[in-house]
Amino acid sequence: MTIVKINAITVPETGGDELAQRFAARAGAVDHQDGFEGFELLRPTDGRSTWLVVTRWRDEEAFAAWVSSPAFAHGHADAARPGADGGPVAVSSEVWSFEPSVASSPTSSS
Ligand code: HEM
């Protein structure tokens, strides 16, 4: 069953665009990882400074294997380098874990 792992990244006000650019130029190393089902980078629109990287995986084992793999290191090789203002782009991050519970999508009416 699909699991959801969210990396919640807090960035200073000035760091958001830099974070988005880094993801736009990301390594792509995760894309062929066994059990990877996709990710989305979500930008806050309500004044918060926390961005969410929502990733989906086949199971806990697949996620754990990626985190300890060379692909994870490669995908994060530049993540710690200073941003345009000399400070780190991310000031903190934490991982949140979820599993799908109840879902809905619109039914098509024709
Ligand atoms: C120390 C904590 C982390 C920080 C500060 C961080 C930050 C970043 C940054 C800035 C990038 C853009 C690429 C780059 O600049 O090299 C990136 C890539 C990525 N991050 Fe993280 N990250 C962290 C941990 C995680 C975790 C635990 C997950 C999963 C829940 C995750 C998911 C991703 C994904 C899917 C990519 C794209 C990688 C690829 O294209 O291969 N990150 N991260």
Residues whose N, C-alpha, C, O or C-beta is under 5 A from the ligand:
A	BS01	HEM	K5 I6 N7 R22 F23 R26 A27 G28 A29 V30 F39 V53 T55 A71 G75 H76 A77 D78 A79 A90 S93 V95
